[in-house]
Amino acid sequence: MRVPAHRELEPTAPPKPKRRFGKYLSWILSAMLVLLAGCILMYLLLQQPVSQLEGVVNSVRRWKLASVGLQTVGAVAIVAGWPTVCAWCARKGVVEERDLAGMVAARTKVAGLLGAYLVLVAMGPVELVRLGGLLF
């Protein structure tokens, strides 16, 4: 097969150098940011007198419950609008058109995984034990 003449004259771009460290840079910076925020929070907590720590713990518990409520609303919105989420993913090229029907049918699995996340991670084992103690 013969290559057209105009293709022979086009310059080719040099190959890109391999980035060993650069592709992990965002993960490393995110981890450092979380670690820095944790250190600042621990420093601020250590500045509080011991008598005030119970009040701090109670306010954190209230904020945690509010956070779980917001995450629950978000999870319900995702499950309720799952076909719309799937269509958006197909438009963006995340999901191919041939997989779209299977993805829409996986709504119950998504609801189960989001529910498991809310119970195991967002609420956590301590809140589960506390709720169990209140119920029984």
Steps between C-alpha positions, in 0.01 A plus 500: 500500500632836402502797744362827353764761428358758737530248789871446438584867557312544830734522796433258783490618859777374725385239754399634838740425784373253758385660823561264787437744783258740332207264461486447877557864588131585552455200735811592695393864533149395610643269765732775624206743519292254704798435729556873547132558581513215754809647665341845523183352647699299756699810594180698555347221707810475718470873576156445660481444876395150599177629654384633160579187300165339580321795344725477194424128466124564525512770233703274270240225552223741398690606190564136415128423516427801278766378258346152491163661427644698207675191364173306527319770302775484238481121479121509461535763226753282316280190520186693403670659201706194402378486136594867463844433649547210257397715202742774608782243527417375150508856361838564660641175363551335839258221407453360152153494349490120492553486880240763582205261548697281740612802694144628537392152613765508775302758699427259788868410529592869511238558770638208702859621472406856594299368797794287612727804472263712709472237773863385514697813419289812547328386820777269613507216749492726806169659399359157413582370847355814657179465298484132589530590868217749466274249326562202728 
